[in-house]
Amino acid sequence: MDILCLGSVSGRVQQQAEATLLDLAMSGSGEEGCAFANSDEIQCLLSALQNPSAVVRDAALRGLAAMVRALPTSKQNYEEAVRLTRRIWVARFDVVEENRALADQLWEVAGLELSAVLWEDLMSDVIHPVDEIQKAGAEALAALLKEKTKLIDLVLNQLLEMYNSKLVVVPPKLDSFGRVIEQPIDMWEPRSGVALALTQIAPLLNSQSVVRLITFFVPTGLGDRNQQVRKNMLAAALAAVDIHGKETVNNLLPVFEDFLDKAPDSGSFDAVRQSVVILMGSLARHLEKDDRKVKPIVGKLIDALSTPSQQVQEAVANCLPPLVPAIKDDAPQLVQKLLNQLLESEKYGERKGAAYGLAGLVKGMGILALKQLDIMNTLTNAIQNKKNFRHREGALFAFEMLCTMLGRLFEPYIVHVLPHLLLCFGDGNQYVRDATDDTARVVMSKLSAHGVKLVLPSLLAALEEDSWRTKTGSVELLGAMAYCAPKQLSSCLPSIVPKLIEVLSDSHVKVQKAGAQALKLIGSVIRNPEIQGARSKRDVIAIKQGHKKGGADRRKGRLENITNKGGGEVRDSYRTPSTFAKLGEGGNGTLLSIFSAGRTRGRASLPAGADTPSVTIVPVLLEALQDPSNRTATCLQTLLDTQFVHFIDAPSLALIMPVVQRAFMDRSTETRKMAAQIIGNMYSLTDQKDLTPYLPTIIPGLKSSLLDPVPEVRSVSARALGAMVRGMGESSFENLLPWLMQTLTSETSSVDRSGAAQGLSEVVSGLGVEKLHKLMPEIISTAERTDIAPHVKDGYIMMFIYMPVTFTVEFTPYIGQIINPILKALADENEYVRDTALKAGQRIVNLYADKAITLLLPELEGGLFDDNWRIRYRFVFDTLSWKIKCVC
């Protein structure tokens, strides 16, 4: 059972490998007709839970779930049971959320219980060489200690001893002449794992343990020779100080001060010194505002901002706001010092640190400080300084950090900043352009719904300017709106993308390139794995069902094919992101339970011969937007061939819907049909609020296709309308029913009337039986009238062709009522009315001759002896004669 191969393959091979593994695991489940898995097979799956590949861990959990009856218990084999409990307990804290859910359910199904003896085994997971296992092991250890609090001191001692034991460096290998042929090896990964564990158990420590732990951090832990270990140690120390600082401030502050006073003034202690300053800043938040120790601590924090480390600068910026009230009188001088450093320093790190510090101070003083200390005017003048790029770059740094720290409080100033951002996108200095990109990304990510409304009009208006530089800046800012929060993104993309598509044909090449790049940026924030083509364990996995029967009964989880002939409602089986659908395919769709046969997790299966996307669909969408004449059909076919497991998010819709909208205007019948197929199933794969903004531009295309000369296009479009009305409700299509009723009596063409009748039937089907019962009396009474125009009668008789298809059973009570209008229409003077009536009669006999003969016969007998020869001939001989055999 080589489960590890799952991590080295992808796509269909990976899916088939996992399906085979699950079948193999089920064969050892101990179910009826199955064997019991032996110890080696179970240990193989348990070992796979330590693999760095999420797919392998996923498959191992599913395999164990399949053979849960064969898993060892403490009575059968104590050691194996402990190992099983440990591995599943760690898996419950896997870095991948779906694996956690699988492990949680397996834990419950297998009836496993937590034991205090696990802590020693968990220590080996903490220092495991695989990073994912380290993180899961650290969380698992903390969760165990939360239940078994008596072990906390023992585990803390063990972690610190383990760290010291892993400080040993493997010496270099020398040749016979004493030359180094292999460099010394520092096994730093276990020490990083210890730091992760200390972070997790920090909330469980008492005051005495915190003081002891801080004396380990300063200087040993924070002075580790590996940068990653130092980073994790600082995170652990900050967690301990933040949580326990209030009760330990008097014990910890002397430790920090003593180190800063006595530490050697050498470069090897710089990292520890910077970390201690940050810890002091975090600890100072727990001091009283009038404590005289706060002021010198703030001074040290300000000095630490010059450290060229983002982690240090962010930590200092977060420490400053609560300390500002204690240094209120000195704050203006500190602001001026930081402004000067921000604009005049020649070092990038110092200017960036000054921006962090400035934002931290402003947050502590309040938003009014921007005006009171003339900060905004200073920054505005700096960003307009054409002679010194450092001024422009520094101002952008400040805007970025102010937006980051203040969030929506800074939103009123964004409108004033935007014009300068537009200009800086085209700045002649590369550093300024890079800073502009970063600032735009942060600004857009912090916008509220109100902020989007403030910003969007000015950006769209800038696209109408004559200056290509202004246009380019506006386009790039519109692209940066891809970083808005999901709710804001959903509301603004329907307005943005059409404008970006327009600039693709701008006369200036750079504007065109900016538009293409902005669309790529929107494509980059797509979260749907199928659109992005991301290979992950969440891809559609082909698994087999029916293990109890020993078979391989595959069930297809797709949406009903809206191109199927013969009617029937479009099934809405899948409405959650964890389900499977393929645009334009059919079936009832059964969502399998989390464990097949009570234990094995199932997913809707991949259809035979299908495969998950091997490349991202985003470039295909972008090509269709840039070259609609040649690429639209290929793009639509790609979408139809894609297996969707997750919801299609707002950025995906923003790129898909313009392509579909353009497809409705294409000359190709096949292209129009594919567009209708996609729209008909789109409602089941998206959130309704994301799809609603596109309805005004999509519905006209569907209406046009509904009146298409090609019957197949009309059929697909009608089913699409019905499916959307069913999924989104009548309120989203207020004007649709009146338009259909009006078109039903169109004098223009019988094609229009046929399309309207088919569309109206599908829409009524989508609205339910109640709507049918409400409309049918009006339709029957109108069809019986003799004082209406022929085209009106023709339209209403057409309803008797399509209504029985969409409401086969529910339509039965109306059979007797519609025969008379059909008989009268067969004697109509207009040939097209007679043809329509004949088709309606054929449809009724075809559908109901077997099931509703008692309703049909009385009405048909009247037709046999009618005075009008057309009724006797066309209805009886053309319609009934070929069906009489079945009736008898």
Disulfide bonds with the S-S distance in Angstrom:
none
